[in-house]
């Protein structure tokens, strides 16, 4: 027997098949899920977002920042790159004098027919592209402004005519007036073309963190495409959870054997080489020896028994037979972190 449903029409009760009633109701349009303004499409940028219990929190933090920046200058065809220098540096939200160090490296690498890739952590973007409001549920992180005026990442790339991929992780303070509003996050700057940029939003811990992966294609006949990844993890124990998520992404890419991969950044590894964030990544990709000693200025803490080396580089260069050297620079250039510098020979 067909299922029946009682429908009242005026004072008369009729017994009608349920499917007849269903067909008489017009279909309801399901409104599309609104796109967060921070995730509005930017040509050349794809997103990898980790779903979980922190979705609402991640969305609120995401809503407080602007869209990614992707810039590609006009490249000359005459360049023939024979080596690639990769610099990884936490620039302390404008404290580091990137406008001084990067031109110095550009001059050195150009003289040696080399290209330069700079992986920045804690860089910032200022002005109109940062939203003038943020969700009322969000308590923005405090502003870090050790030096102003200082060029933001977009101005730096324009001034030096570099490719840039910048993805903000968080707002830099609660200011909403255009002269002071900023966001901060990671960036890749390069003398060589960038492509296939992926913003990797890690699980929420203390703060929102977004790593960036991009393919660098050195010009000329010597260089081969290479994947680079820049990351900055939470300073508390949440860094281990974020490292585990990042390790899964690294493992999947390494398995493709598509091209060499270099991963670098500030892991906030409070326990040095034995820190769980470091060992988690080391299980998936070779840790480079870039020197000994600390890379940051931390207050003396009991858990820093192995030195305050928070910054690391990893790579699969051995798998592709590429020679390289890696070192820690001795000058902070105003930041609270020392830069790491790797030079790869083609």
C-alpha positions as CSV (number, residue, x, y, z in Angstrom):
1,X,0.0,0.0,0.0
2,X,1.3,3.5,-0.8
3,X,2.1,5.7,2.1
4,X,-0.6,8.3,2.8
5,X,-0.5,11.7,4.3
6,X,-3.5,13.7,5.8
7,X,-3.9,17.1,4.1
8,X,-6.5,19.7,5.2
9,X,-8.1,21.7,2.4
10,X,-10.6,24.0,4.0
11,X,-12.8,21.9,6.1
12,X,-12.4,18.8,4.0
13,X,-9.8,16.1,4.9
14,X,-8.4,14.3,1.9
15,X,-6.2,11.2,1.8
16,X,-3.4,11.8,-0.8
17,X,-0.3,9.8,-1.7
18,X,2.7,11.3,-0.1
19,X,4.6,11.5,-3.4
20,X,1.8,13.6,-4.9
21,X,2.2,16.2,-2.1
22,X,6.0,16.1,-2.6
23,X,5.6,16.8,-6.3
24,X,3.3,19.8,-5.6
25,X,6.0,21.6,-3.6
26,X,8.4,23.6,-5.7
27,X,12.1,22.7,-5.1
28,X,13.9,25.0,-2.7
29,X,17.1,26.6,-4.0
30,X,20.0,25.9,-1.7
31,X,22.0,29.1,-1.3
32,X,25.7,28.6,-2.2
33,X,28.2,28.6,0.7
34,X,29.6,32.2,0.8
35,X,33.2,32.5,-0.3
36,X,35.3,34.1,2.4
37,X,36.9,37.3,1.0
38,X,40.3,36.0,2.0
39,X,39.7,33.0,-0.2
40,X,38.4,34.9,-3.2
41,X,40.0,33.4,-6.4
42,X,43.5,34.7,-7.3
43,X,44.7,33.4,-10.6
44,X,47.5,31.0,-10.1
45,X,46.8,30.3,-6.4
46,X,45.1,27.1,-5.1
47,X,44.1,26.3,-1.5
48,X,44.7,23.3,0.7
49,X,42.6,23.7,3.8
50,X,42.6,21.2,6.7
51,X,39.1,20.6,7.9
52,X,38.3,19.9,11.5
53,X,36.9,21.3,14.7
54,X,38.6,24.6,14.2
55,X,36.8,25.5,11.0
56,X,34.8,28.4,12.4
57,X,37.9,29.8,14.1
58,X,40.0,29.4,11.0
59,X,37.3,31.2,9.0
60,X,37.1,34.1,11.4
61,X,40.9,34.5,11.3
62,X,40.8,34.2,7.5
63,X,38.1,36.9,7.3
64,X,40.4,39.4,9.0
65,X,43.0,39.4,6.3
66,X,43.2,40.2,2.6
67,X,43.6,38.0,-0.4
68,X,47.0,36.5,-1.5
69,X,49.4,38.5,-3.6
70,X,50.8,37.0,-6.8
71,X,53.1,39.1,-9.0
72,X,55.1,38.1,-12.0
73,X,57.5,40.6,-13.7
74,X,58.5,40.4,-17.3
75,X,61.5,38.0,-17.5
76,X,64.4,38.3,-19.9
77,X,65.1,35.3,-22.1
78,X,68.9,35.9,-22.1
79,X,69.4,34.6,-18.5
80,X,71.1,31.2,-18.2
81,X,71.0,30.2,-14.5
82,X,73.8,27.9,-13.4
83,X,73.0,28.0,-9.6
84,X,70.2,28.8,-7.3
85,X,70.5,30.5,-3.9
86,X,67.6,30.0,-1.5
87,X,67.4,32.2,1.6
88,X,65.0,31.5,4.5
89,X,64.5,34.3,7.0
90,X,62.0,35.3,9.7
91,X,62.0,39.1,9.1
92,X,60.1,40.0,12.4
93,X,57.3,41.9,10.7
94,X,59.4,44.6,9.2
95,X,62.2,44.5,11.8
96,X,64.6,42.8,9.4
97,X,66.1,45.1,6.8
98,X,65.1,43.0,3.8
99,X,65.5,46.0,1.5
100,X,69.2,45.9,2.5
101,X,70.0,42.1,2.5
102,X,68.1,41.0,-0.6
103,X,69.7,43.6,-3.0
104,X,73.1,42.5,-1.6
105,X,72.3,38.8,-2.4
106,X,70.9,39.8,-5.8
107,X,74.2,41.5,-6.7
108,X,76.2,38.4,-5.6
109,X,74.1,35.9,-7.4
110,X,73.8,37.8,-10.6
111,X,77.6,38.1,-10.7
112,X,77.7,34.2,-10.6
113,X,75.0,33.6,-13.1
114,X,72.7,32.6,-10.3
115,X,69.1,33.0,-9.4
116,X,67.7,33.9,-6.0
117,X,64.6,32.6,-4.1
118,X,63.8,34.2,-0.7
119,X,61.4,32.4,1.7
120,X,60.2,35.0,4.2
121,X,58.3,34.3,7.4
122,X,56.6,37.1,9.4
123,X,56.5,39.5,6.5
124,X,53.7,41.9,6.2
125,X,51.3,43.7,3.8
126,X,49.8,47.1,4.5
127,X,47.1,49.4,3.2
128,X,43.8,49.1,1.2
129,X,44.1,45.4,0.5
130,X,43.7,44.6,4.2
131,X,40.1,44.5,5.2
132,X,38.8,47.5,7.2
133,X,36.9,45.2,9.5
134,X,37.0,41.7,11.0
135,X,34.5,39.3,12.6
136,X,33.3,40.5,16.0
137,X,34.1,37.1,17.5
138,X,37.8,37.6,16.7
139,X,40.4,39.0,19.1
140,X,43.2,39.9,16.6
141,X,46.7,39.1,17.6
142,X,48.7,42.0,18.9
143,X,50.6,44.2,16.4
144,X,54.3,43.6,15.8
145,X,55.8,46.8,14.5
146,X,59.5,46.9,15.5
147,X,60.3,49.3,12.6
148,X,58.1,51.7,10.7
149,X,58.3,53.0,8.1
150,X,59.4,49.8,6.4
151,X,58.6,48.5,3.0
152,X,55.9,45.8,3.0
153,X,56.2,42.7,0.9
154,X,54.4,44.0,-2.1
155,X,56.5,47.2,-2.2
156,X,59.7,45.2,-1.7
157,X,58.8,43.0,-4.7
158,X,57.9,46.0,-6.9
159,X,61.1,47.9,-5.9
160,X,63.3,44.9,-6.7
161,X,61.2,43.7,-9.7
162,X,60.9,40.2,-8.2
163,X,58.2,37.5,-8.6
164,X,56.2,37.3,-5.3
165,X,53.7,34.9,-3.8
166,X,52.4,36.2,-0.4
167,X,49.7,34.6,1.7
168,X,48.7,36.2,5.0
169,X,48.1,34.0,8.0
170,X,46.7,36.6,10.4
171,X,46.0,40.3,11.0
172,X,48.8,42.4,12.4
173,X,46.9,44.1,15.2
174,X,43.4,45.5,15.4
175,X,43.9,48.8,13.6
176,X,41.2,49.5,10.9
177,X,42.3,52.8,9.5
178,X,44.0,52.5,6.2
179,X,47.2,54.1,7.4
180,X,47.8,51.4,10.0
181,X,46.0,48.2,9.0
182,X,48.2,45.3,8.1
183,X,48.3,41.5,7.8
184,X,51.3,39.2,8.1
185,X,52.3,35.8,6.9
186,X,54.7,33.9,4.6
187,X,56.0,34.9,1.2
188,X,58.2,33.6,-1.7
189,X,60.2,36.2,-3.6
190,X,62.1,35.1,-6.7
191,X,64.2,36.3,-9.6
192,X,62.9,33.2,-11.4
193,X,59.3,32.5,-12.6
194,X,56.9,31.1,-10.0
195,X,54.0,28.8,-10.8
196,X,51.5,26.4,-9.2
197,X,51.3,28.3,-6.0
198,X,49.5,26.4,-3.2
199,X,48.4,28.0,0.1
200,X,48.4,25.3,2.7
201,X,46.3,26.3,5.7
202,X,47.4,24.2,8.7
203,X,45.2,23.0,11.6
204,X,44.4,25.8,14.0
205,X,46.5,25.9,17.2
206,X,47.4,29.1,18.9
207,X,47.2,31.1,15.7
208,X,46.3,30.6,12.1
209,X,49.2,29.5,10.0
210,X,49.4,29.2,6.2
211,X,52.4,27.6,4.5
212,X,53.2,28.3,0.8
213,X,54.4,25.9,-1.8
214,X,55.5,27.1,-5.3
215,X,57.4,25.8,-8.3
216,X,60.5,27.7,-9.3
217,X,61.6,27.3,-12.9
218,X,65.2,28.7,-13.4
219,X,65.7,30.3,-16.8
220,X,68.1,28.8,-19.3
221,X,69.2,25.3,-20.2
222,X,70.9,24.4,-17.0
223,X,68.3,24.7,-14.3
224,X,65.5,22.3,-13.6
225,X,62.1,23.1,-12.0
226,X,62.1,22.9,-8.3
227,X,59.3,23.0,-5.6
228,X,59.9,25.2,-2.6
229,X,57.8,25.5,0.6
230,X,58.0,28.1,3.3
231,X,56.4,27.5,6.7
232,X,56.1,29.2,10.2
233,X,54.7,27.1,13.0
234,X,53.1,28.0,16.3
235,X,55.5,28.7,19.2
236,X,53.6,26.4,21.6
237,X,52.9,22.6,21.5
238,X,50.5,23.1,18.7
239,X,53.5,23.2,16.4
240,X,53.7,19.4,16.5
241,X,50.1,19.0,15.2
242,X,50.9,21.5,12.5
243,X,54.1,19.7,11.6
244,X,52.2,16.5,11.3
245,X,49.8,18.0,8.8
246,X,52.6,19.5,6.9
247,X,54.5,16.2,6.9
248,X,51.5,14.5,5.2
249,X,51.6,17.1,2.4
250,X,55.3,16.6,2.0
251,X,55.0,12.8,2.0
252,X,52.4,13.0,-0.8
253,X,54.5,15.2,-2.9
254,X,57.8,13.3,-2.4
255,X,56.0,10.1,-3.5
256,X,55.4,11.6,-6.9
257,X,59.1,12.1,-7.6
258,X,58.1,14.9,-9.8
259,X,60.9,17.4,-8.9
260,X,63.2,18.4,-6.1
261,X,61.6,19.9,-3.0
262,X,63.1,22.4,-0.5
263,X,61.2,23.1,2.7
264,X,62.4,25.9,5.0
265,X,61.2,28.1,7.8
266,X,60.8,28.9,11.4
267,X,59.6,25.8,13.2
268,X,59.7,27.4,16.7
269,X,61.6,24.3,17.7
270,X,62.1,25.1,21.4
271,X,64.0,21.8,22.0
272,X,66.4,22.2,19.1
273,X,67.2,19.1,16.9
274,X,65.2,16.8,19.3
275,X,62.1,18.9,19.0
276,X,59.1,16.9,17.8
277,X,58.3,19.3,15.0
278,X,61.8,18.8,13.6
279,X,61.8,15.0,14.0
280,X,58.3,14.8,12.4
281,X,59.5,16.6,9.3
282,X,62.8,14.7,9.3
283,X,60.9,11.4,8.9
284,X,59.6,12.6,5.6
285,X,62.4,14.7,4.1
286,X,66.2,15.1,4.7
287,X,67.2,17.8,7.2
288,X,70.0,20.0,5.8
289,X,73.0,20.8,8.0
290,X,73.1,24.6,7.9
291,X,75.4,25.1,10.9
292,X,75.3,24.9,14.7
293,X,74.3,27.3,17.3
294,X,71.1,29.4,17.8
295,X,69.3,31.3,15.1
296,X,67.1,33.5,17.3
297,X,67.2,35.7,20.3
298,X,65.1,33.9,23.0
299,X,65.1,34.5,26.7
300,X,66.9,31.8,28.6
301,X,64.5,28.9,29.2
302,X,64.9,25.5,30.7
303,X,63.6,23.7,27.6
304,X,66.2,25.3,25.4
305,X,68.9,22.8,26.3
306,X,70.0,22.3,22.7
307,X,70.4,25.9,21.7
308,X,67.8,28.3,20.3
309,X,67.9,27.0,16.7
310,X,64.4,27.5,15.6
311,X,65.0,27.8,11.9
312,X,65.6,24.8,9.5
313,X,65.9,23.7,5.9
314,X,65.0,20.3,4.5
315,X,65.3,18.9,0.9
316,X,65.1,16.0,-1.5
317,X,68.1,17.3,-3.5
318,X,70.1,14.1,-2.9
319,X,67.4,12.1,-4.7
320,X,68.1,14.3,-7.8
321,X,71.8,14.3,-7.6
322,X,72.1,18.1,-6.9
323,X,75.1,19.5,-5.0
324,X,74.6,22.3,-2.5
325,X,75.9,24.1,0.5
326,X,74.0,25.5,3.4
327,X,75.0,28.0,6.1
328,X,73.6,30.3,8.7
329,X,74.5,34.0,8.1
330,X,76.1,35.9,11.0
331,X,74.1,39.1,10.6
332,X,70.4,39.4,11.6
333,X,70.0,42.7,9.7
334,X,67.7,44.0,12.4
335,X,65.5,40.9,12.7
336,X,65.4,38.6,15.8
337,X,66.4,35.6,13.5
338,X,69.4,34.8,11.5
339,X,68.9,33.9,7.9
340,X,69.7,30.5,6.4
341,X,71.3,30.4,3.0
342,X,71.5,27.4,0.6
343,X,73.2,27.5,-2.8
344,X,72.4,24.7,-5.3
345,X,74.6,23.9,-8.3
346,X,73.1,22.8,-11.5
